[in-house]
Amino acid sequence: MSEGRKRTVVGRVSSDKMEKTIVVEVSRRVTDRRYGKIIQRRSKFMAHDQENECKVGDLVEITEHQPVSRNKRWILTRVVEKAPEV
């Protein structure tokens, strides 16, 4: 992958139980090939959160990065929207 061509995606934090790691669920809408119906697909990415600033429900932007650990290939870029306090 060339430098400067890093993918950026926006998703919701689904887990923050690990130290400096969040699990981000990214939803995308695709058209079913056979029936043409629009369906929702989800992907989960483990991302590095250096400051432990994210909580479950936050809308965040993550960017591709060189491997940080065995499963983490994404880093937190910014928090787009904080989850409402309950």
N, CA, C and O atoms as a Maestro MAE file, in Angstrom:
{
 s_m_m2io_version
 :::
 2.0.0
}

f_m_ct {
 s_m_title
 :::
 protein
 m_atom[344] {
  # First column is atom index #
  i_m_mmod_type
  r_m_x_coord
  r_m_y_coord
  r_m_z_coord
  i_m_residue_number
  s_m_chain_name
  s_m_pdb_residue_name
  s_m_pdb_atom_name
  i_m_atomic_number
  :::
  1 25 0.843 -1.181 0.000 1 A "MET " " N  " 7
  2 3 0.000 0.000 0.000 1 A "MET " " CA " 6
  3 2 0.882 1.235 0.000 1 A "MET " " C  " 6
  4 15 1.824 1.333 0.786 1 A "MET " " O  " 8
  5 25 0.579 2.171 -0.876 2 A "SER " " N  " 7
  6 3 1.405 3.364 -0.974 2 A "SER " " CA " 6
  7 2 1.082 4.350 0.140 2 A "SER " " C  " 6
  8 15 -0.038 4.389 0.648 2 A "SER " " O  " 8
  9 25 2.060 5.128 0.504 3 A "GLU " " N  " 7
  10 3 1.872 6.136 1.544 3 A "GLU " " CA " 6
  11 2 0.913 7.208 1.051 3 A "GLU " " C  " 6
  12 15 1.002 7.624 -0.104 3 A "GLU " " O  " 8
  13 25 0.008 7.659 1.890 4 A "GLY " " N  " 7
  14 3 -0.947 8.682 1.492 4 A "GLY " " CA " 6
  15 2 -2.243 8.112 0.944 4 A "GLY " " C  " 6
  16 15 -3.171 8.866 0.650 4 A "GLY " " O  " 8
  17 25 -2.326 6.789 0.800 5 A "ARG " " N  " 7
  18 3 -3.531 6.143 0.300 5 A "ARG " " CA " 6
  19 2 -4.203 5.359 1.410 5 A "ARG " " C  " 6
  20 15 -4.762 4.290 1.162 5 A "ARG " " O  " 8
  21 25 -4.157 5.869 2.618 6 A "LYS " " N  " 7
  22 3 -4.727 5.152 3.760 6 A "LYS " " CA " 6
  23 2 -6.234 5.353 3.812 6 A "LYS " " C  " 6
  24 15 -6.739 6.461 3.632 6 A "LYS " " O  " 8
  25 25 -6.942 4.252 4.064 7 A "ARG " " N  " 7
  26 3 -8.395 4.301 4.136 7 A "ARG " " CA " 6
  27 2 -8.842 4.914 5.448 7 A "ARG " " C  " 6
  28 15 -8.216 4.696 6.486 7 A "ARG " " O  " 8
  29 25 -9.912 5.674 5.407 8 A "THR " " N  " 7
  30 3 -10.510 6.261 6.598 8 A "THR " " CA " 6
  31 2 -11.978 5.888 6.612 8 A "THR " " C  " 6
  32 15 -12.673 6.047 5.608 8 A "THR " " O  " 8
  33 25 -12.460 5.387 7.758 9 A "VAL " " N  " 7
  34 3 -13.861 5.006 7.883 9 A "VAL " " CA " 6
  35 2 -14.436 5.588 9.169 9 A "VAL " " C  " 6
  36 15 -13.703 5.898 10.107 9 A "VAL " " O  " 8
  37 25 -15.759 5.731 9.198 10 A "VAL " " N  " 7
  38 3 -16.460 6.250 10.366 10 A "VAL " " CA " 6
  39 2 -17.383 5.152 10.887 10 A "VAL " " C  " 6
  40 15 -18.100 4.518 10.112 10 A "VAL " " O  " 8
  41 25 -17.363 4.929 12.203 11 A "GLY " " N  " 7
  42 3 -18.205 3.894 12.790 11 A "GLY " " CA " 6
  43 2 -18.460 4.148 14.268 11 A "GLY " " C  " 6
  44 15 -17.964 5.119 14.837 11 A "GLY " " O  " 8
  45 25 -19.242 3.262 14.883 12 A "ARG " " N  " 7
  46 3 -19.594 3.370 16.301 12 A "ARG " " CA " 6
  47 2 -18.722 2.449 17.130 12 A "ARG " " C  " 6
  48 15 -18.388 1.346 16.699 12 A "ARG " " O  " 8
  49 25 -18.356 2.897 18.311 13 A "VAL " " N  " 7
  50 3 -17.578 2.069 19.232 13 A "VAL " " CA " 6
  51 2 -18.518 1.041 19.844 13 A "VAL " " C  " 6
  52 15 -19.530 1.403 20.445 13 A "VAL " " O  " 8
  53 25 -18.185 -0.250 19.693 14 A "SER " " N  " 7
  54 3 -19.032 -1.294 20.254 14 A "SER " " CA " 6
  55 2 -18.422 -1.900 21.517 14 A "SER " " C  " 6
  56 15 -19.126 -2.564 22.278 14 A "SER " " O  " 8
  57 25 -17.120 -1.682 21.755 15 A "SER " " N  " 7
  58 3 -16.479 -2.175 22.965 15 A "SER " " CA " 6
  59 2 -15.282 -1.306 23.313 15 A "SER " " C  " 6
  60 15 -14.520 -0.887 22.442 15 A "SER " " O  " 8
  61 25 -15.132 -1.043 24.617 16 A "ASP " " N  " 7
  62 3 -13.970 -0.272 25.093 16 A "ASP " " CA " 6
  63 2 -13.363 -0.936 26.328 16 A "ASP " " C  " 6
  64 15 -12.762 -0.264 27.166 16 A "ASP " " O  " 8
  65 25 -13.521 -2.251 26.439 17 A "LYS " " N  " 7
  66 3 -13.123 -2.967 27.651 17 A "LYS " " CA " 6
  67 2 -11.623 -3.233 27.743 17 A "LYS " " C  " 6
  68 15 -11.126 -3.616 28.802 17 A "LYS " " O  " 8
  69 25 -10.898 -3.033 26.642 18 A "MET " " N  " 7
  70 3 -9.461 -3.288 26.652 18 A "MET " " CA " 6
  71 2 -8.690 -1.991 26.890 18 A "MET " " C  " 6
  72 15 -9.217 -0.895 26.698 18 A "MET " " O  " 8
  73 25 -7.448 -2.136 27.307 19 A "GLU " " N  " 7
  74 3 -6.589 -0.968 27.512 19 A "GLU " " CA " 6
  75 2 -6.077 -0.463 26.168 19 A "GLU " " C  " 6
  76 15 -5.462 -1.211 25.408 19 A "GLU " " O  " 8
  77 25 -6.336 0.816 25.881 20 A "LYS " " N  " 7
  78 3 -5.862 1.486 24.664 20 A "LYS " " CA " 6
  79 2 -6.343 0.828 23.378 20 A "LYS " " C  " 6
  80 15 -5.716 0.977 22.330 20 A "LYS " " O  " 8
  81 25 -7.455 0.102 23.455 21 A "THR " " N  " 7
  82 3 -8.030 -0.552 22.273 21 A "THR " " CA " 6
  83 2 -9.540 -0.391 22.291 21 A "THR " " C  " 6
  84 15 -10.182 -0.534 23.331 21 A "THR " " O  " 8
  85 25 -10.095 -0.092 21.126 22 A "ILE " " N  " 7
  86 3 -11.547 -0.034 20.965 22 A "ILE " " CA " 6
  87 2 -11.941 -0.931 19.795 22 A "ILE " " C  " 6
  88 15 -11.146 -1.172 18.886 22 A "ILE " " O  " 8
  89 25 -13.172 -1.417 19.832 23 A "VAL " " N  " 7
  90 3 -13.715 -2.168 18.707 23 A "VAL " " CA " 6
  91 2 -14.746 -1.261 18.043 23 A "VAL " " C  " 6
  92 15 -15.702 -0.816 18.677 23 A "VAL " " O  " 8
  93 25 -14.534 -0.998 16.760 24 A "VAL " " N  " 7
  94 3 -15.400 -0.085 16.015 24 A "VAL " " CA " 6
  95 2 -16.191 -0.889 14.997 24 A "VAL " " C  " 6
  96 15 -15.626 -1.666 14.227 24 A "VAL " " O  " 8
  97 25 -17.510 -0.693 15.002 25 A "GLU " " N  " 7
  98 3 -18.386 -1.372 14.055 25 A "GLU " " CA " 6
  99 2 -18.757 -0.389 12.952 25 A "GLU " " C  " 6
  100 15 -19.335 0.667 13.210 25 A "GLU " " O  " 8
  101 25 -18.415 -0.754 11.717 26 A "VAL " " N  " 7
  102 3 -18.665 0.103 10.563 26 A "VAL " " CA " 6
  103 2 -19.776 -0.526 9.731 26 A "VAL " " C  " 6
  104 15 -19.678 -1.687 9.333 26 A "VAL " " O  " 8
  105 25 -20.830 0.240 9.469 27 A "SER " " N  " 7
  106 3 -21.954 -0.249 8.657 27 A "SER " " CA " 6
  107 2 -21.888 0.379 7.273 27 A "SER " " C  " 6
  108 15 -21.543 1.550 7.115 27 A "SER " " O  " 8
  109 25 -22.226 -0.428 6.282 28 A "ARG " " N  " 7
  110 3 -22.305 0.085 4.920 28 A "ARG " " CA " 6
  111 2 -23.501 -0.542 4.240 28 A "ARG " " C  " 6
  112 15 -23.903 -1.659 4.564 28 A "ARG " " O  " 8
  113 25 -24.068 0.191 3.292 29 A "ARG " " N  " 7
  114 3 -25.243 -0.295 2.576 29 A "ARG " " CA " 6
  115 2 -24.819 -0.764 1.192 29 A "ARG " " C  " 6
  116 15 -24.151 -0.035 0.459 29 A "ARG " " O  " 8
  117 25 -25.210 -1.987 0.838 30 A "VAL " " N  " 7
  118 3 -24.879 -2.551 -0.468 30 A "VAL " " CA " 6
  119 2 -26.145 -3.098 -1.103 30 A "VAL " " C  " 6
  120 15 -27.121 -3.394 -0.415 30 A "VAL " " O  " 8
  121 25 -26.118 -3.228 -2.413 31 A "THR " " N  " 7
  122 3 -27.245 -3.781 -3.141 31 A "THR " " CA " 6
  123 2 -27.029 -5.272 -3.347 31 A "THR " " C  " 6
  124 15 -25.968 -5.697 -3.804 31 A "THR " " O  " 8
  125 25 -28.036 -6.059 -3.010 32 A "ASP " " N  " 7
  126 3 -27.974 -7.495 -3.230 32 A "ASP " " CA " 6
  127 2 -27.914 -7.770 -4.731 32 A "ASP " " C  " 6
  128 15 -28.716 -7.243 -5.503 32 A "ASP " " O  " 8
  129 25 -26.944 -8.610 -5.136 33 A "ARG " " N  " 7
  130 3 -26.741 -8.865 -6.565 33 A "ARG " " CA " 6
  131 2 -27.956 -9.513 -7.230 33 A "ARG " " C  " 6
  132 15 -28.324 -9.175 -8.355 33 A "ARG " " O  " 8
  133 25 -28.557 -10.439 -6.518 34 A "ARG " " N  " 7
  134 3 -29.645 -11.205 -7.125 34 A "ARG " " CA " 6
  135 2 -30.980 -10.462 -7.125 34 A "ARG " " C  " 6
  136 15 -31.666 -10.407 -8.145 34 A "ARG " " O  " 8
  137 25 -31.341 -9.894 -5.980 35 A "TYR " " N  " 7
  138 3 -32.679 -9.302 -5.845 35 A "TYR " " CA " 6
  139 2 -32.699 -7.783 -5.921 35 A "TYR " " C  " 6
  140 15 -33.772 -7.192 -6.040 35 A "TYR " " O  " 8
  141 25 -31.549 -7.143 -5.856 36 A "GLY " " N  " 7
  142 3 -31.503 -5.688 -5.971 36 A "GLY " " CA " 6
  143 2 -31.917 -4.956 -4.716 36 A "GLY " " C  " 6
  144 15 -31.991 -3.727 -4.704 36 A "GLY " " O  " 8
  145 25 -32.190 -5.707 -3.653 37 A "LYS " " N  " 7
  146 3 -32.605 -5.086 -2.395 37 A "LYS " " CA " 6
  147 2 -31.384 -4.494 -1.685 37 A "LYS " " C  " 6
  148 15 -30.307 -5.090 -1.703 37 A "LYS " " O  " 8
  149 25 -31.550 -3.336 -1.068 38 A "ILE " " N  " 7
  150 3 -30.453 -2.711 -0.323 38 A "ILE " " CA " 6
  151 2 -30.379 -3.352 1.055 38 A "ILE " " C  " 6
  152 15 -31.361 -3.365 1.797 38 A "ILE " " O  " 8
  153 25 -29.207 -3.885 1.393 39 A "ILE " " N  " 7
  154 3 -29.008 -4.535 2.680 39 A "ILE " " CA " 6
  155 2 -27.831 -3.886 3.398 39 A "ILE " " C  " 6
  156 15 -26.999 -3.220 2.782 39 A "ILE " " O  " 8
  157 25 -27.779 -4.091 4.699 40 A "GLN " " N  " 7
  158 3 -26.736 -3.480 5.501 40 A "GLN " " CA " 6
  159 2 -25.692 -4.530 5.871 40 A "GLN " " C  " 6
  160 15 -26.028 -5.608 6.361 40 A "GLN " " O  " 8
  161 25 -24.435 -4.204 5.632 41 A "ARG " " N  " 7
  162 3 -23.313 -5.068 5.999 41 A "ARG " " CA " 6
  163 2 -22.530 -4.376 7.098 41 A "ARG " " C  " 6
  164 15 -22.415 -3.150 7.117 41 A "ARG " " O  " 8
  165 25 -21.977 -5.192 8.038 42 A "ARG " " N  " 7
  166 3 -21.206 -4.629 9.140 42 A "ARG " " CA " 6
  167 2 -19.830 -5.259 9.177 42 A "ARG " " C  " 6
  168 15 -19.668 -6.440 8.871 42 A "ARG " " O  " 8
  169 25 -18.843 -4.467 9.553 43 A "SER " " N  " 7
  170 3 -17.487 -4.950 9.757 43 A "SER " " CA " 6
  171 2 -17.016 -4.423 11.095 43 A "SER " " C  " 6
  172 15 -17.362 -3.309 11.488 43 A "SER " " O  " 8
  173 25 -16.220 -5.230 11.801 44 A "LYS " " N  " 7
  174 3 -15.671 -4.794 13.080 44 A "LYS " " CA " 6
  175 2 -14.169 -4.667 12.956 44 A "LYS " " C  " 6
  176 15 -13.500 -5.561 12.438 44 A "LYS " " O  " 8
  177 25 -13.641 -3.549 13.434 45 A "PHE " " N  " 7
  178 3 -12.213 -3.295 13.403 45 A "PHE " " CA " 6
  179 2 -11.727 -2.987 14.808 45 A "PHE " " C  " 6
  180 15 -12.392 -2.278 15.563 45 A "PHE " " O  " 8
  181 25 -10.564 -3.522 15.155 46 A "MET " " N  " 7
  182 3 -9.928 -3.158 16.416 46 A "MET " " CA " 6
  183 2 -9.013 -1.977 16.122 46 A "MET " " C  " 6
  184 15 -8.204 -2.025 15.195 46 A "MET " " O  " 8
  185 25 -9.142 -0.924 16.911 47 A "ALA " " N  " 7
  186 3 -8.373 0.300 16.673 47 A "ALA " " CA " 6
  187 2 -7.633 0.718 17.933 47 A "ALA " " C  " 6
  188 15 -8.077 0.451 19.050 47 A "ALA " " O  " 8
  189 25 -6.499 1.375 17.736 48 A "HIS " " N  " 7
  190 3 -5.665 1.840 18.836 48 A "HIS " " CA " 6
  191 2 -6.185 3.193 19.328 48 A "HIS " " C  " 6
  192 15 -6.319 4.134 18.546 48 A "HIS " " O  " 8
  193 25 -6.472 3.282 20.614 49 A "ASP " " N  " 7
  194 3 -6.960 4.512 21.253 49 A "ASP " " CA " 6
  195 2 -5.948 4.885 22.340 49 A "ASP " " C  " 6
  196 15 -6.070 4.442 23.482 49 A "ASP " " O  " 8
  197 25 -4.966 5.685 21.988 50 A "GLN " " N  " 7
  198 3 -3.837 5.986 22.869 50 A "GLN " " CA " 6
  199 2 -4.261 6.591 24.207 50 A "GLN " " C  " 6
  200 15 -3.699 6.243 25.245 50 A "GLN " " O  " 8
  201 25 -5.236 7.481 24.194 51 A "GLU " " N  " 7
  202 3 -5.635 8.210 25.407 51 A "GLU " " CA " 6
  203 2 -6.784 7.547 26.165 51 A "GLU " " C  " 6
  204 15 -7.199 8.062 27.203 51 A "GLU " " O  " 8
  205 25 -7.304 6.432 25.685 52 A "ASN " " N  " 7
  206 3 -8.481 5.785 26.287 52 A "ASN " " CA " 6
  207 2 -9.649 6.770 26.420 52 A "ASN " " C  " 6
  208 15 -10.327 6.798 27.447 52 A "ASN " " O  " 8
  209 25 -9.878 7.570 25.384 53 A "GLU " " N  " 7
  210 3 -10.890 8.625 25.457 53 A "GLU " " CA " 6
  211 2 -12.269 8.185 24.984 53 A "GLU " " C  " 6
  212 15 -13.252 8.864 25.281 53 A "GLU " " O  " 8
  213 25 -12.377 7.074 24.259 54 A "CYS " " N  " 7
  214 3 -13.654 6.657 23.681 54 A "CYS " " CA " 6
  215 2 -14.446 5.764 24.614 54 A "CYS " " C  " 6
  216 15 -13.886 4.981 25.381 54 A "CYS " " O  " 8
  217 25 -15.752 5.896 24.532 55 A "LYS " " N  " 7
  218 3 -16.684 5.057 25.282 55 A "LYS " " CA " 6
  219 2 -17.629 4.382 24.290 55 A "LYS " " C  " 6
  220 15 -17.710 4.787 23.131 55 A "LYS " " O  " 8
  221 25 -18.337 3.361 24.744 56 A "VAL " " N  " 7
  222 3 -19.290 2.647 23.883 56 A "VAL " " CA " 6
  223 2 -20.358 3.619 23.392 56 A "VAL " " C  " 6
  224 15 -20.919 4.382 24.179 56 A "VAL " " O  " 8
  225 25 -20.634 3.589 22.095 57 A "GLY " " N  " 7
  226 3 -21.656 4.455 21.504 57 A "GLY " " CA " 6
  227 2 -21.106 5.683 20.824 57 A "GLY " " C  " 6
  228 15 -21.837 6.347 20.089 57 A "GLY " " O  " 8
  229 25 -19.834 6.016 21.041 58 A "ASP " " N  " 7
  230 3 -19.224 7.176 20.377 58 A "ASP " " CA " 6
  231 2 -19.114 6.920 18.878 58 A "ASP " " C  " 6
  232 15 -18.863 5.794 18.449 58 A "ASP " " O  " 8
  233 25 -19.302 7.968 18.090 59 A "LEU " " N  " 7
  234 3 -19.081 7.903 16.653 59 A "LEU " " CA " 6
  235 2 -17.647 8.375 16.415 59 A "LEU " " C  " 6
  236 15 -17.294 9.499 16.772 59 A "LEU " " O  " 8
  237 25 -16.827 7.521 15.815 60 A "VAL " " N  " 7
  238 3 -15.401 7.833 15.662 60 A "VAL " " CA " 6
  239 2 -14.940 7.635 14.227 60 A "VAL " " C  " 6
  240 15 -15.573 6.936 13.437 60 A "VAL " " O  " 8
  241 25 -13.821 8.269 13.919 61 A "GLU " " N  " 7
  242 3 -13.175 8.099 12.622 61 A "GLU " " CA " 6
  243 2 -11.853 7.381 12.862 61 A "GLU " " C  " 6
  244 15 -11.057 7.795 13.705 61 A "GLU " " O  " 8
  245 25 -11.622 6.294 12.110 62 A "ILE " " N  " 7
  246 3 -10.377 5.545 12.252 62 A "ILE " " CA " 6
  247 2 -9.659 5.493 10.902 62 A "ILE " " C  " 6
  248 15 -10.286 5.570 9.846 62 A "ILE " " O  " 8
  249 25 -8.339 5.363 10.960 63 A "THR " " N  " 7
  250 3 -7.506 5.354 9.761 63 A "THR " " CA " 6
  251 2 -6.606 4.133 9.765 63 A "THR " " C  " 6
  252 15 -6.143 3.698 10.819 63 A "THR " " O  " 8
  253 25 -6.360 3.583 8.589 64 A "GLU " " N  " 7
  254 3 -5.442 2.460 8.450 64 A "GLU " " CA " 6
  255 2 -4.062 2.871 8.928 64 A "GLU " " C  " 6
  256 15 -3.667 4.028 8.785 64 A "GLU " " O  " 8
  257 25 -3.319 1.910 9.504 65 A "HIS " " N  " 7
  258 3 -2.010 2.204 10.065 65 A "HIS " " CA " 6
  259 2 -1.184 0.929 10.018 65 A "HIS " " C  " 6
  260 15 -1.728 -0.159 9.835 65 A "HIS " " O  " 8
  261 25 0.100 1.054 10.178 66 A "GLN " " N  " 7
  262 3 0.921 -0.159 10.248 66 A "GLN " " CA " 6
  263 2 0.512 -0.934 11.484 66 A "GLN " " C  " 6
  264 15 -0.003 -0.341 12.432 66 A "GLN " " O  " 8
  265 25 0.725 -2.240 11.506 67 A "PRO " " N  " 7
  266 3 0.263 -3.057 12.629 67 A "PRO " " CA " 6
  267 2 0.787 -2.579 13.976 67 A "PRO " " C  " 6
  268 15 1.987 -2.370 14.150 67 A "PRO " " O  " 8
  269 25 -0.127 -2.408 14.924 68 A "VAL " " N  " 7
  270 3 0.226 -2.001 16.281 68 A "VAL " " CA " 6
  271 2 0.364 -3.246 17.151 68 A "VAL " " C  " 6
  272 15 1.208 -3.292 18.046 68 A "VAL " " O  " 8
  273 25 -0.467 -4.257 16.886 69 A "SER " " N  " 7
  274 3 -0.406 -5.535 17.595 69 A "SER " " CA " 6
  275 2 -0.940 -6.612 16.650 69 A "SER " " C  " 6
  276 15 -1.107 -6.374 15.454 69 A "SER " " O  " 8
  277 25 -1.202 -7.779 17.193 70 A "ARG " " N  " 7
  278 3 -1.647 -8.898 16.360 70 A "ARG " " CA " 6
  279 2 -2.928 -8.585 15.576 70 A "ARG " " C  " 6
  280 15 -3.042 -8.959 14.409 70 A "ARG " " O  " 8
  281 25 -3.879 -7.910 16.200 71 A "ASN " " N  " 7
  282 3 -5.171 -7.648 15.559 71 A "ASN " " CA " 6
  283 2 -5.422 -6.190 15.198 71 A "ASN " " C  " 6
  284 15 -6.384 -5.896 14.488 71 A "ASN " " O  " 8
  285 25 -4.580 -5.268 15.669 72 A "LYS " " N  " 7
  286 3 -4.852 -3.848 15.453 72 A "LYS " " CA " 6
  287 2 -4.080 -3.314 14.252 72 A "LYS " " C  " 6
  288 15 -2.850 -3.289 14.247 72 A "LYS " " O  " 8
  289 25 -4.831 -2.886 13.230 73 A "ARG " " N  " 7
  290 3 -4.247 -2.261 12.051 73 A "ARG " " CA " 6
  291 2 -4.867 -0.897 11.788 73 A "ARG " " C  " 6
  292 15 -4.690 -0.336 10.706 73 A "ARG " " O  " 8
  293 25 -5.588 -0.359 12.759 74 A "TRP " " N  " 7
  294 3 -6.267 0.928 12.629 74 A "TRP " " CA " 6
  295 2 -5.945 1.775 13.858 74 A "TRP " " C  " 6
  296 15 -5.700 1.243 14.941 74 A "TRP " " O  " 8
  297 25 -5.946 3.094 13.684 75 A "ILE " " N  " 7
  298 3 -5.766 3.996 14.822 75 A "ILE " " CA " 6
  299 2 -6.905 5.010 14.835 75 A "ILE " " C  " 6
  300 15 -7.472 5.349 13.796 75 A "ILE " " O  " 8
  301 25 -7.222 5.481 16.023 76 A "LEU " " N  " 7
  302 3 -8.268 6.486 16.186 76 A "LEU " " CA " 6
  303 2 -7.760 7.827 15.667 76 A "LEU " " C  " 6
  304 15 -6.709 8.306 16.091 76 A "LEU " " O  " 8
  305 25 -8.517 8.430 14.745 77 A "THR " " N  " 7
  306 3 -8.154 9.734 14.199 77 A "THR " " CA " 6
  307 2 -8.826 10.846 14.993 77 A "THR " " C  " 6
  308 15 -8.180 11.798 15.431 77 A "THR " " O  " 8
  309 25 -10.150 10.705 15.170 78 A "ARG " " N  " 7
  310 3 -10.884 11.721 15.928 78 A "ARG " " CA " 6
  311 2 -12.223 11.162 16.385 78 A "ARG " " C  " 6
  312 15 -12.737 10.190 15.831 78 A "ARG " " O  " 8
  313 25 -12.774 11.805 17.413 79 A "VAL " " N  " 7
  314 3 -14.111 11.464 17.895 79 A "VAL " " CA " 6
  315 2 -15.069 12.436 17.208 79 A "VAL " " C  " 6
  316 15 -15.004 13.645 17.432 79 A "VAL " " O  " 8
  317 25 -15.950 11.906 16.380 80 A "VAL " " N  " 7
  318 3 -16.892 12.740 15.628 80 A "VAL " " CA " 6
  319 2 -18.014 13.213 16.542 80 A "VAL " " C  " 6
  320 15 -18.394 14.384 16.521 80 A "VAL " " O  " 8
  321 25 -18.544 12.286 17.349 81 A "GLU " " N  " 7
  322 3 -19.690 12.608 18.221 81 A "GLU " " CA " 6
  323 2 -19.631 11.732 19.464 81 A "GLU " " C  " 6
  324 15 -19.466 10.516 19.375 81 A "GLU " " O  " 8
  325 25 -19.767 12.359 20.610 82 A "LYS " " N  " 7
  326 3 -19.763 11.618 21.883 82 A "LYS " " CA " 6
  327 2 -21.137 10.997 22.112 82 A "LYS " " C  " 6
  328 15 -22.158 11.563 21.719 82 A "LYS " " O  " 8
  329 25 -21.152 9.833 22.749 83 A "ALA " " N  " 7
  330 3 -22.405 9.164 23.082 83 A "ALA " " CA " 6
  331 2 -23.099 9.937 24.200 83 A "ALA " " C  " 6
  332 15 -22.430 10.499 25.067 83 A "ALA " " O  " 8
  333 25 -24.439 9.973 24.193 84 A "PRO " " N  " 7
  334 3 -25.137 10.669 25.281 84 A "PRO " " CA " 6
  335 2 -24.891 9.976 26.622 84 A "PRO " " C  " 6
  336 15 -24.859 8.748 26.694 84 A "PRO " " O  " 8
  337 25 -24.721 10.756 27.664 85 A "GLU " " N  " 7
  338 3 -24.506 10.222 29.013 85 A "GLU " " CA " 6
  339 2 -25.800 9.607 29.528 85 A "GLU " " C  " 6
  340 15 -26.874 10.191 29.379 85 A "GLU " " O  " 8
  341 25 -25.695 8.432 30.131 86 A "VAL " " N  " 7
  342 3 -26.892 7.738 30.637 86 A "VAL " " CA " 6
  343 2 -26.927 7.788 32.145 86 A "VAL " " C  " 6
  344 15 -27.855 7.261 32.759 86 A "VAL " " O  " 8
  :::
 }
 m_bond[343] {
  # First column is bond index #
  i_m_from
  i_m_to
  i_m_order
  :::
  1 1 2 1
  2 2 3 1
  3 3 4 2
  4 3 5 1
  5 5 6 1
  6 6 7 1
  7 7 8 2
  8 7 9 1
  9 9 10 1
  10 10 11 1
  11 11 12 2
  12 11 13 1
  13 13 14 1
  14 14 15 1
  15 15 16 2
  16 15 17 1
  17 17 18 1
  18 18 19 1
  19 19 20 2
  20 19 21 1
  21 21 22 1
  22 22 23 1
  23 23 24 2
  24 23 25 1
  25 25 26 1
  26 26 27 1
  27 27 28 2
  28 27 29 1
  29 29 30 1
  30 30 31 1
  31 31 32 2
  32 31 33 1
  33 33 34 1
  34 34 35 1
  35 35 36 2
  36 35 37 1
  37 37 38 1
  38 38 39 1
  39 39 40 2
  40 39 41 1
  41 41 42 1
  42 42 43 1
  43 43 44 2
  44 43 45 1
  45 45 46 1
  46 46 47 1
  47 47 48 2
  48 47 49 1
  49 49 50 1
  50 50 51 1
  51 51 52 2
  52 51 53 1
  53 53 54 1
  54 54 55 1
  55 55 56 2
  56 55 57 1
  57 57 58 1
  58 58 59 1
  59 59 60 2
  60 59 61 1
  61 61 62 1
  62 62 63 1
  63 63 64 2
  64 63 65 1
  65 65 66 1
  66 66 67 1
  67 67 68 2
  68 67 69 1
  69 69 70 1
  70 70 71 1
  71 71 72 2
  72 71 73 1
  73 73 74 1
  74 74 75 1
  75 75 76 2
  76 75 77 1
  77 77 78 1
  78 78 79 1
  79 79 80 2
  80 79 81 1
  81 81 82 1
  82 82 83 1
  83 83 84 2
  84 83 85 1
  85 85 86 1
  86 86 87 1
  87 87 88 2
  88 87 89 1
  89 89 90 1
  90 90 91 1
  91 91 92 2
  92 91 93 1
  93 93 94 1
  94 94 95 1
  95 95 96 2
  96 95 97 1
  97 97 98 1
  98 98 99 1
  99 99 100 2
  100 99 101 1
  101 101 102 1
  102 102 103 1
  103 103 104 2
  104 103 105 1
  105 105 106 1
  106 106 107 1
  107 107 108 2
  108 107 109 1
  109 109 110 1
  110 110 111 1
  111 111 112 2
  112 111 113 1
  113 113 114 1
  114 114 115 1
  115 115 116 2
  116 115 117 1
  117 117 118 1
  118 118 119 1
  119 119 120 2
  120 119 121 1
  121 121 122 1
  122 122 123 1
  123 123 124 2
  124 123 125 1
  125 125 126 1
  126 126 127 1
  127 127 128 2
  128 127 129 1
  129 129 130 1
  130 130 131 1
  131 131 132 2
  132 131 133 1
  133 133 134 1
  134 134 135 1
  135 135 136 2
  136 135 137 1
  137 137 138 1
  138 138 139 1
  139 139 140 2
  140 139 141 1
  141 141 142 1
  142 142 143 1
  143 143 144 2
  144 143 145 1
  145 145 146 1
  146 146 147 1
  147 147 148 2
  148 147 149 1
  149 149 150 1
  150 150 151 1
  151 151 152 2
  152 151 153 1
  153 153 154 1
  154 154 155 1
  155 155 156 2
  156 155 157 1
  157 157 158 1
  158 158 159 1
  159 159 160 2
  160 159 161 1
  161 161 162 1
  162 162 163 1
  163 163 164 2
  164 163 165 1
  165 165 166 1
  166 166 167 1
  167 167 168 2
  168 167 169 1
  169 169 170 1
  170 170 171 1
  171 171 172 2
  172 171 173 1
  173 173 174 1
  174 174 175 1
  175 175 176 2
  176 175 177 1
  177 177 178 1
  178 178 179 1
  179 179 180 2
  180 179 181 1
  181 181 182 1
  182 182 183 1
  183 183 184 2
  184 183 185 1
  185 185 186 1
  186 186 187 1
  187 187 188 2
  188 187 189 1
  189 189 190 1
  190 190 191 1
  191 191 192 2
  192 191 193 1
  193 193 194 1
  194 194 195 1
  195 195 196 2
  196 195 197 1
  197 197 198 1
  198 198 199 1
  199 199 200 2
  200 199 201 1
  201 201 202 1
  202 202 203 1
  203 203 204 2
  204 203 205 1
  205 205 206 1
  206 206 207 1
  207 207 208 2
  208 207 209 1
  209 209 210 1
  210 210 211 1
  211 211 212 2
  212 211 213 1
  213 213 214 1
  214 214 215 1
  215 215 216 2
  216 215 217 1
  217 217 218 1
  218 218 219 1
  219 219 220 2
  220 219 221 1
  221 221 222 1
  222 222 223 1
  223 223 224 2
  224 223 225 1
  225 225 226 1
  226 226 227 1
  227 227 228 2
  228 227 229 1
  229 229 230 1
  230 230 231 1
  231 231 232 2
  232 231 233 1
  233 233 234 1
  234 234 235 1
  235 235 236 2
  236 235 237 1
  237 237 238 1
  238 238 239 1
  239 239 240 2
  240 239 241 1
  241 241 242 1
  242 242 243 1
  243 243 244 2
  244 243 245 1
  245 245 246 1
  246 246 247 1
  247 247 248 2
  248 247 249 1
  249 249 250 1
  250 250 251 1
  251 251 252 2
  252 251 253 1
  253 253 254 1
  254 254 255 1
  255 255 256 2
  256 255 257 1
  257 257 258 1
  258 258 259 1
  259 259 260 2
  260 259 261 1
  261 261 262 1
  262 262 263 1
  263 263 264 2
  264 263 265 1
  265 265 266 1
  266 266 267 1
  267 267 268 2
  268 267 269 1
  269 269 270 1
  270 270 271 1
  271 271 272 2
  272 271 273 1
  273 273 274 1
  274 274 275 1
  275 275 276 2
  276 275 277 1
  277 277 278 1
  278 278 279 1
  279 279 280 2
  280 279 281 1
  281 281 282 1
  282 282 283 1
  283 283 284 2
  284 283 285 1
  285 285 286 1
  286 286 287 1
  287 287 288 2
  288 287 289 1
  289 289 290 1
  290 290 291 1
  291 291 292 2
  292 291 293 1
  293 293 294 1
  294 294 295 1
  295 295 296 2
  296 295 297 1
  297 297 298 1
  298 298 299 1
  299 299 300 2
  300 299 301 1
  301 301 302 1
  302 302 303 1
  303 303 304 2
  304 303 305 1
  305 305 306 1
  306 306 307 1
  307 307 308 2
  308 307 309 1
  309 309 310 1
  310 310 311 1
  311 311 312 2
  312 311 313 1
  313 313 314 1
  314 314 315 1
  315 315 316 2
  316 315 317 1
  317 317 318 1
  318 318 319 1
  319 319 320 2
  320 319 321 1
  321 321 322 1
  322 322 323 1
  323 323 324 2
  324 323 325 1
  325 325 326 1
  326 326 327 1
  327 327 328 2
  328 327 329 1
  329 329 330 1
  330 330 331 1
  331 331 332 2
  332 331 333 1
  333 333 334 1
  334 334 335 1
  335 335 336 2
  336 335 337 1
  337 337 338 1
  338 338 339 1
  339 339 340 2
  340 339 341 1
  341 341 342 1
  342 342 343 1
  343 343 344 2
  :::
 }
}
